[in-house]
Amino acid sequence: MENKEFGVLFLTGDKVLKKVSAKGNTYYTTENKEKPFVLNEVCFIYGNKKNLSEVEVKKLINGEIVLMELLSKEQKKYEALIKINGTDDKGYATFSRSYPKKENVN
């Protein structure tokens, strides 16, 4: 499963490839050396270790939001809407979060 084309990154328009590292870890990357991009299948999002499904990765690289259950520092569960908002200085995906609106129940 080496260099399988997976989609197009909304940030740059570059093709995203699904790869497996020598250690057996799956990650998604582009071949753009000037603006690198890497998203590990197992990554940390707001301090939470998440194992991303292919569906979640597809949504994220397309610029869509993904609803995730996270833990706060106080170990309380909460839901957040996660979206890729860019990359850090090494090219790893960075995320933004917002919160789903609670519906008023009468």
Secondary structure, 3 states (H helix, E strand, C coil): CCCEEEEECCCCCCEEEEEECCCCCEEEECCCCCCCCEEECEEEECCEEEECCHHHHHHHHCCCCEEEEEECCCCCEEEEEEEEEEECCCCEEEEEEECCCCCCCC
